[in-house]
């Protein structure tokens, strides 16, 4: 299979959109909605959307892995409200971090991104990743993946204190954070590219209980549709991601190293090879 596209900028909607002057459900205090019309956009057609690969849009914090200071490193997208103080900090950031392309390196000492430090172990350059099990369709797997395997890829970081925790992972007392490569969850039985058919799919089947769809086009272009574009709510109580069983693959014996007792790698090693009916059911021995 060809390598899927990488998220570097805001993705356009697959449909032509229109603005309606009514309160948004996606953002508080936004007095308007951006809704999809029934017309497929020229940008989507030019990218040959009909031959693109549709994947689940996962709700998390956008991250990126690239070489930094001579080793693979995790970066997080830094979002700021447009005020003078933010502009001043951003200019200082651009001067101090060359070729960052708008990403912030996730330092272990960074208080703002401290919850990332347990997702990546830089001693052995490994990360906690949620993906499909290679041998059992329908089974998810939480495993340690070398950062070198994730180079130049964008990922979503989901977790307890990310975007309102739409997947119900852990709690404030038992936080849980995982990386998901973009495009990891392909959609196999998507209906035709019609507004009404997609609306029925989101509302009427288990696979449609997701935040949205991202199409990976042959030219590398990424096109999306969000539930909010179709007037639907997000988050929802029972997501498709949380309907699948998940197994833990976290044998750390190959690493001659005493992992920090409070890091997620250590917690997962205690439940290695255990299977759970869904992500919500994972209980860490903390």
WOQUI-V391658 format. One record per pair of residues at least 24 apart in sequence whose ideal C-beta (glycine too) atoms are under 10 Angstrom apart, sorted by the first residue. I is the first residue (numbers start at 1). J is the second residue. D is the distance in whole Angstrom. If there is no record, write none. Layout:
BEGIN
I_J_D ; I_J_D
END
This chain:
BEGIN
1_53_8 ; 1_183_10 ; 1_186_9 ; 2_53_8 ; 2_216_8 ; 2_218_8 ; 2_220_10 ; 3_152_10 ; 3_153_9 ; 3_183_9 ; 3_216_9 ; 3_220_9 ; 4_52_10 ; 4_53_7 ; 4_55_7 ; 4_153_9 ; 4_154_10 ; 4_181_8 ; 4_182_7 ; 4_183_4 ; 4_184_9 ; 4_186_9 ; 4_214_9 ; 4_216_4 ; 4_217_10 ; 4_220_9 ; 4_222_9 ; 5_52_9 ; 5_53_9 ; 5_55_10 ; 5_154_9 ; 5_182_8 ; 5_183_7 ; 5_214_8 ; 5_215_9 ; 5_216_5 ; 5_217_7 ; 5_218_10 ; 5_219_9 ; 5_220_5 ; 5_221_7 ; 5_222_5 ; 5_223_10 ; 6_64_8 ; 6_152_7 ; 6_153_6 ; 6_154_5 ; 6_155_10 ; 6_181_10 ; 6_182_7 ; 6_183_9 ; 6_216_10 ; 6_220_8 ; 6_222_8 ; 7_62_6 ; 7_63_10 ; 7_64_8 ; 7_77_9 ; 7_153_9 ; 7_154_4 ; 7_155_9 ; 7_156_9 ; 7_182_6 ; 7_183_9 ; 7_214_8 ; 7_222_6 ; 7_224_10 ; 8_62_10 ; 8_64_8 ; 8_77_10 ; 8_101_7 ; 8_102_8 ; 8_103_9 ; 8_154_7 ; 8_220_10 ; 8_222_9 ; 9_102_9 ; 9_222_9 ; 10_222_10 ; 10_224_9 ; 11_57_9 ; 11_212_10 ; 11_214_7 ; 11_215_9 ; 11_221_9 ; 11_222_5 ; 11_223_6 ; 11_224_4 ; 11_225_10 ; 11_226_9 ; 12_41_7 ; 12_43_5 ; 12_44_7 ; 12_47_9 ; 12_221_9 ; 12_222_8 ; 12_223_6 ; 12_224_7 ; 12_225_10 ; 13_37_10 ; 13_40_10 ; 13_41_7 ; 13_43_9 ; 13_44_8 ; 13_212_10 ; 13_223_7 ; 13_224_6 ; 13_225_6 ; 13_226_8 ; 13_229_6 ; 14_40_6 ; 14_41_6 ; 14_43_9 ; 14_44_5 ; 14_45_10 ; 14_47_10 ; 14_49_6 ; 14_52_9 ; 14_54_10 ; 14_193_7 ; 14_195_10 ; 14_198_9 ; 14_212_10 ; 14_213_8 ; 14_214_10 ; 14_215_7 ; 14_223_5 ; 14_224_7 ; 14_225_5 ; 14_229_8 ; 15_39_6 ; 15_40_6 ; 15_41_6 ; 15_44_8 ; 15_193_9 ; 15_194_10 ; 15_195_7 ; 15_198_9 ; 15_223_10 ; 15_225_7 ; 15_229_7 ; 15_230_9 ; 16_40_8 ; 16_41_5 ; 16_42_8 ; 16_43_9 ; 16_44_9 ; 17_41_8 ; 17_225_10 ; 17_229_7 ; 20_231_9 ; 24_228_8 ; 25_227_9 ; 25_228_6 ; 25_231_8 ; 25_232_9 ; 25_233_6 ; 25_234_8 ; 26_226_8 ; 26_227_9 ; 26_228_5 ; 26_229_10 ; 26_233_9 ; 26_234_7 ; 27_228_9 ; 33_228_7 ; 33_229_9 ; 33_231_8 ; 34_226_9 ; 34_228_8 ; 34_229_7 ; 35_228_8 ; 35_229_6 ; 35_230_8 ; 35_231_6 ; 36_195_6 ; 36_198_9 ; 36_199_9 ; 36_225_7 ; 36_226_9 ; 36_228_9 ; 36_229_4 ; 36_230_6 ; 36_231_9 ; 37_195_7 ; 37_229_10 ; 38_194_7 ; 38_195_4 ; 38_196_8 ; 39_195_9 ; 40_193_6 ; 40_194_9 ; 40_195_9 ; 40_223_10 ; 41_223_8 ; 43_217_10 ; 43_221_8 ; 43_223_7 ; 44_193_8 ; 44_215_7 ; 44_217_8 ; 44_221_8 ; 44_223_5 ; 44_224_10 ; 44_225_10 ; 45_193_10 ; 45_223_10 ; 46_217_9 ; 46_219_9 ; 46_221_8 ; 47_215_8 ; 47_216_10 ; 47_217_4 ; 47_218_8 ; 47_219_6 ; 47_220_9 ; 47_221_4 ; 47_222_9 ; 47_223_6 ; 48_215_10 ; 48_217_6 ; 48_218_6 ; 48_219_7 ; 48_221_9 ; 49_193_7 ; 49_215_6 ; 49_217_6 ; 49_218_10 ; 49_221_9 ; 49_223_6 ; 50_192_9 ; 50_193_7 ; 50_215_9 ; 50_217_10 ; 51_215_10 ; 51_217_8 ; 51_218_6 ; 52_193_10 ; 52_214_9 ; 52_215_4 ; 52_216_6 ; 52_217_4 ; 52_218_7 ; 52_219_10 ; 52_221_8 ; 52_222_9 ; 52_223_7 ; 53_183_7 ; 53_186_6 ; 53_187_9 ; 53_214_9 ; 53_215_7 ; 53_216_4 ; 53_217_8 ; 53_218_9 ; 54_183_10 ; 54_186_7 ; 54_187_4 ; 54_188_9 ; 54_189_10 ; 54_190_5 ; 54_193_9 ; 54_213_5 ; 54_214_7 ; 54_215_5 ; 54_216_8 ; 54_223_10 ; 54_225_10 ; 55_182_8 ; 55_183_4 ; 55_184_7 ; 55_185_6 ; 55_186_5 ; 55_187_6 ; 55_190_10 ; 55_210_10 ; 55_212_10 ; 55_213_7 ; 55_214_5 ; 55_215_8 ; 55_216_6 ; 55_222_9 ; 55_224_10 ; 56_180_9 ; 56_182_10 ; 56_183_9 ; 56_184_8 ; 56_185_4 ; 56_186_8 ; 56_187_6 ; 56_207_9 ; 56_210_5 ; 56_211_8 ; 56_212_8 ; 56_213_7 ; 56_214_8 ; 56_239_10 ; 56_240_7 ; 56_241_7 ; 57_156_9 ; 57_182_9 ; 57_183_10 ; 57_185_9 ; 57_187_10 ; 57_210_7 ; 57_211_5 ; 57_212_4 ; 57_213_6 ; 57_214_5 ; 57_215_10 ; 57_222_10 ; 57_224_6 ; 57_225_8 ; 57_226_7 ; 57_227_9 ; 57_234_10 ; 58_130_9 ; 58_155_9 ; 58_156_4 ; 58_157_10 ; 58_158_6 ; 58_166_9 ; 58_167_9 ; 58_180_5 ; 58_181_10 ; 58_182_8 ; 58_183_10 ; 58_184_8 ; 58_185_7 ; 58_210_8 ; 58_211_7 ; 58_212_9 ; 58_214_9 ; 58_239_10 ; 58_241_7 ; 59_156_7 ; 59_158_7 ; 59_162_8 ; 59_163_5 ; 59_164_8 ; 59_165_9 ; 59_166_5 ; 59_167_8 ; 59_210_9 ; 59_211_4 ; 59_212_8 ; 59_226_10 ; 59_234_7 ; 59_235_7 ; 59_239_9 ; 59_241_9 ; 60_155_8 ; 60_156_3 ; 60_157_5 ; 60_158_4 ; 60_159_7 ; 60_162_5 ; 60_163_6 ; 60_165_10 ; 60_166_9 ; 60_167_9 ; 60_177_9 ; 60_178_9 ; 60_179_9 ; 60_180_7 ; 60_211_9 ; 61_113_9 ; 61_115_10 ; 61_116_9 ; 61_155_9 ; 61_156_7 ; 61_157_5 ; 61_158_8 ; 61_159_8 ; 61_161_10 ; 61_162_5 ; 61_163_7 ; 61_177_9 ; 61_179_10 ; 62_103_9 ; 62_154_6 ; 62_155_8 ; 62_156_6 ; 62_157_8 ; 62_182_8 ; 63_103_8 ; 63_104_10 ; 63_106_8 ; 63_113_10 ; 63_116_8 ; 63_119_9 ; 63_120_9 ; 63_127_9 ; 63_150_9 ; 63_153_9 ; 63_154_7 ; 63_155_5 ; 63_156_7 ; 63_157_5 ; 63_179_7 ; 63_180_10 ; 63_181_10 ; 63_182_10 ; 64_100_10 ; 64_101_8 ; 64_102_9 ; 64_103_5 ; 64_104_10 ; 64_105_10 ; 64_106_10 ; 64_150_9 ; 64_151_10 ; 64_152_8 ; 64_153_7 ; 64_154_5 ; 64_155_7 ; 64_182_10 ; 65_103_10 ; 65_120_9 ; 65_125_10 ; 65_127_8 ; 65_147_6 ; 65_148_9 ; 65_149_9 ; 65_150_4 ; 65_151_6 ; 65_152_7 ; 65_153_6 ; 65_154_8 ; 65_155_7 ; 65_179_9 ; 65_181_9 ; 66_99_9 ; 66_100_9 ; 66_101_9 ; 66_103_8 ; 66_105_9 ; 66_147_10 ; 66_150_9 ; 66_151_6 ; 66_152_6 ; 66_153_9 ; 66_154_10 ; 67_147_10 ; 67_148_10 ; 67_151_7 ; 67_152_9 ; 68_97_9 ; 68_99_10 ; 68_100_9 ; 68_103_10 ; 68_105_6 ; 68_106_10 ; 69_105_8 ; 71_122_7 ; 71_125_6 ; 71_147_8 ; 71_148_9 ; 72_120_9 ; 72_122_9 ; 72_125_6 ; 72_126_10 ; 72_127_9 ; 72_146_8 ; 72_147_4 ; 72_148_6 ; 72_149_9 ; 72_150_7 ; 72_151_6 ; 72_152_10 ; 73_103_10 ; 73_105_6 ; 73_106_7 ; 73_107_9 ; 73_120_8 ; 73_122_8 ; 73_125_9 ; 73_147_8 ; 73_151_10 ; 74_103_9 ; 74_105_8 ; 74_106_5 ; 74_107_10 ; 74_113_9 ; 74_116_6 ; 74_117_10 ; 74_119_8 ; 74_120_5 ; 74_122_9 ; 74_127_7 ; 74_147_7 ; 74_150_8 ; 74_155_8 ; 74_157_9 ; 74_179_8 ; 75_100_7 ; 75_101_9 ; 75_102_9 ; 75_103_4 ; 75_104_6 ; 75_105_5 ; 75_106_6 ; 75_113_10 ; 75_116_10 ; 75_154_9 ; 76_103_7 ; 76_104_5 ; 76_105_8 ; 76_106_5 ; 76_110_9 ; 76_112_9 ; 76_113_6 ; 76_116_7 ; 76_157_7 ; 77_102_7 ; 77_103_6 ; 77_104_7 ; 77_154_9 ; 77_157_10 ; 78_102_8 ; 78_103_7 ; 78_104_4 ; 78_112_9 ; 78_113_9 ; 103_154_9 ; 106_157_9 ; 113_157_10 ; 115_157_9 ; 115_159_7 ; 115_160_8 ; 115_161_6 ; 115_162_8 ; 115_175_7 ; 115_176_10 ; 115_177_6 ; 115_264_10 ; 116_157_7 ; 116_159_9 ; 116_177_7 ; 116_179_9 ; 117_177_10 ; 117_260_9 ; 117_263_8 ; 117_264_10 ; 118_159_10 ; 118_175_8 ; 118_176_10 ; 118_177_7 ; 118_259_10 ; 118_260_8 ; 118_262_7 ; 118_263_5 ; 118_264_5 ; 118_265_8 ; 118_266_9 ; 118_267_9 ; 119_157_7 ; 119_159_8 ; 119_176_10 ; 119_177_5 ; 119_178_7 ; 119_179_6 ; 119_263_9 ; 119_264_7 ; 119_265_9 ; 120_147_7 ; 120_150_10 ; 120_157_10 ; 120_177_10 ; 120_179_8 ; 120_263_10 ; 120_264_10 ; 120_265_10 ; 121_147_9 ; 121_252_10 ; 121_255_9 ; 121_257_9 ; 121_259_7 ; 121_260_8 ; 121_263_7 ; 121_264_9 ; 121_265_6 ; 121_266_10 ; 122_147_8 ; 123_255_8 ; 123_257_6 ; 123_259_9 ; 123_260_10 ; 124_252_9 ; 124_254_9 ; 124_255_6 ; 124_256_10 ; 124_257_7 ; 124_259_9 ; 124_265_9 ; 125_149_10 ; 125_150_10 ; 126_150_10 ; 126_252_9 ; 126_255_8 ; 126_265_8 ; 127_155_9 ; 127_157_10 ; 127_178_9 ; 127_179_5 ; 127_265_10 ; 128_157_10 ; 128_176_9 ; 128_177_7 ; 128_178_5 ; 128_179_6 ; 128_250_8 ; 128_263_9 ; 128_264_6 ; 128_265_7 ; 128_268_7 ; 129_155_8 ; 129_178_7 ; 129_179_5 ; 129_180_7 ; 129_181_7 ; 129_184_9 ; 130_155_10 ; 130_156_10 ; 130_158_8 ; 130_167_10 ; 130_169_10 ; 130_178_4 ; 130_179_7 ; 130_180_5 ; 130_181_9 ; 130_184_8 ; 130_185_10 ; 130_241_9 ; 130_246_8 ; 130_279_8 ; 131_178_9 ; 131_179_9 ; 131_180_7 ; 131_181_7 ; 131_184_5 ; 131_185_9 ; 131_249_10 ; 132_184_7 ; 132_185_7 ; 132_186_9 ; 132_244_9 ; 133_244_10 ; 133_245_9 ; 133_246_9 ; 133_247_6 ; 133_249_8 ; 134_249_10 ; 136_245_9 ; 136_247_8 ; 137_188_10 ; 138_243_10 ; 138_244_6 ; 138_245_7 ; 139_244_7 ; 139_245_6 ; 139_246_7 ; 139_247_6 ; 139_275_8 ; 140_178_10 ; 140_180_10 ; 140_184_10 ; 140_185_9 ; 140_241_8 ; 140_242_10 ; 140_244_5 ; 140_245_7 ; 140_246_4 ; 140_247_7 ; 140_276_9 ; 140_278_9 ; 140_279_8 ; 141_245_10 ; 141_246_7 ; 141_247_6 ; 141_248_8 ; 141_249_5 ; 141_250_10 ; 141_275_10 ; 142_176_9 ; 142_178_6 ; 142_246_6 ; 142_247_8 ; 142_248_5 ; 142_249_7 ; 142_250_7 ; 142_264_9 ; 142_268_6 ; 142_271_9 ; 142_276_9 ; 142_279_9 ; 142_282_8 ; 143_178_10 ; 143_247_9 ; 143_248_8 ; 143_249_4 ; 143_250_7 ; 143_251_9 ; 143_268_9 ; 143_272_10 ; 144_249_8 ; 144_250_6 ; 144_251_9 ; 144_252_7 ; 144_254_10 ; 144_255_9 ; 144_264_10 ; 144_265_7 ; 144_268_8 ; 144_269_9 ; 145_179_8 ; 145_181_9 ; 149_181_9 ; 150_179_8 ; 150_181_7 ; 153_179_10 ; 153_181_6 ; 153_182_7 ; 153_183_9 ; 154_181_8 ; 154_182_5 ; 154_183_9 ; 154_222_10 ; 155_179_5 ; 155_180_6 ; 155_181_5 ; 155_182_6 ; 155_183_10 ; 155_184_9 ; 156_180_5 ; 156_181_8 ; 156_182_7 ; 156_184_9 ; 156_211_10 ; 158_241_8 ; 158_279_9 ; 159_264_10 ; 163_211_9 ; 163_234_10 ; 163_235_8 ; 164_234_10 ; 164_235_6 ; 165_235_9 ; 166_211_7 ; 166_234_7 ; 166_235_4 ; 166_236_8 ; 166_237_10 ; 166_239_7 ; 166_241_9 ; 166_242_9 ; 167_235_8 ; 167_239_6 ; 167_241_6 ; 167_242_6 ; 167_278_9 ; 167_279_6 ; 167_280_8 ; 168_235_9 ; 168_237_9 ; 168_238_9 ; 168_239_8 ; 168_241_10 ; 168_242_6 ; 168_278_9 ; 168_279_7 ; 168_280_5 ; 168_281_10 ; 169_242_9 ; 169_279_6 ; 169_280_7 ; 169_282_8 ; 170_264_10 ; 170_279_9 ; 170_280_9 ; 170_282_8 ; 170_283_9 ; 170_284_7 ; 170_286_9 ; 173_286_8 ; 174_267_9 ; 174_282_9 ; 174_283_7 ; 174_284_5 ; 174_285_9 ; 174_286_6 ; 175_264_9 ; 175_284_9 ; 175_286_9 ; 176_264_7 ; 176_267_9 ; 176_268_9 ; 176_279_8 ; 176_280_10 ; 176_282_7 ; 176_283_10 ; 176_284_7 ; 177_264_7 ; 178_264_8 ; 178_268_10 ; 178_279_9 ; 180_241_9 ; 182_214_7 ; 182_216_8 ; 182_222_8 ; 183_214_7 ; 183_215_10 ; 183_216_6 ; 183_222_9 ; 185_210_8 ; 185_214_10 ; 185_240_9 ; 185_241_8 ; 185_244_9 ; 186_216_9 ; 187_213_7 ; 187_214_9 ; 187_215_9 ; 187_240_10 ; 190_215_9 ; 193_225_9 ; 195_225_9 ; 195_229_9 ; 195_230_7 ; 196_230_10 ; 198_225_7 ; 198_227_10 ; 198_229_9 ; 198_230_7 ; 199_227_10 ; 199_229_10 ; 199_230_5 ; 199_231_8 ; 199_232_8 ; 201_230_10 ; 202_227_6 ; 202_230_6 ; 202_232_6 ; 202_234_10 ; 202_236_10 ; 203_227_10 ; 203_230_9 ; 203_232_7 ; 205_240_9 ; 206_238_9 ; 206_239_10 ; 206_240_6 ; 206_243_6 ; 207_240_6 ; 207_243_9 ; 208_232_9 ; 208_236_10 ; 208_240_7 ; 209_234_10 ; 209_236_6 ; 209_237_9 ; 209_238_6 ; 209_239_5 ; 209_240_4 ; 209_241_8 ; 209_242_9 ; 209_243_7 ; 210_234_9 ; 210_236_9 ; 210_239_7 ; 210_240_5 ; 210_241_7 ; 211_235_8 ; 211_236_9 ; 211_239_8 ; 211_240_10 ; 211_241_9 ; 238_278_9 ; 238_280_10 ; 239_278_10 ; 239_279_9 ; 239_280_10 ; 241_278_9 ; 241_279_7 ; 242_277_10 ; 242_278_5 ; 242_279_5 ; 242_280_6 ; 242_281_9 ; 243_277_9 ; 243_278_6 ; 243_279_10 ; 244_276_10 ; 244_277_9 ; 244_278_7 ; 244_279_8 ; 245_275_6 ; 245_276_7 ; 245_277_5 ; 245_278_7 ; 245_279_9 ; 245_281_9 ; 246_274_9 ; 246_275_7 ; 246_276_5 ; 246_277_8 ; 246_278_7 ; 246_279_6 ; 246_280_10 ; 246_281_8 ; 246_282_7 ; 247_271_10 ; 247_272_10 ; 247_273_7 ; 247_274_7 ; 247_275_5 ; 247_276_8 ; 248_272_6 ; 248_273_6 ; 248_274_5 ; 248_275_8 ; 248_276_8 ; 248_282_8 ; 249_273_7 ; 250_274_10 ; 261_286_9 ; 262_286_8
END
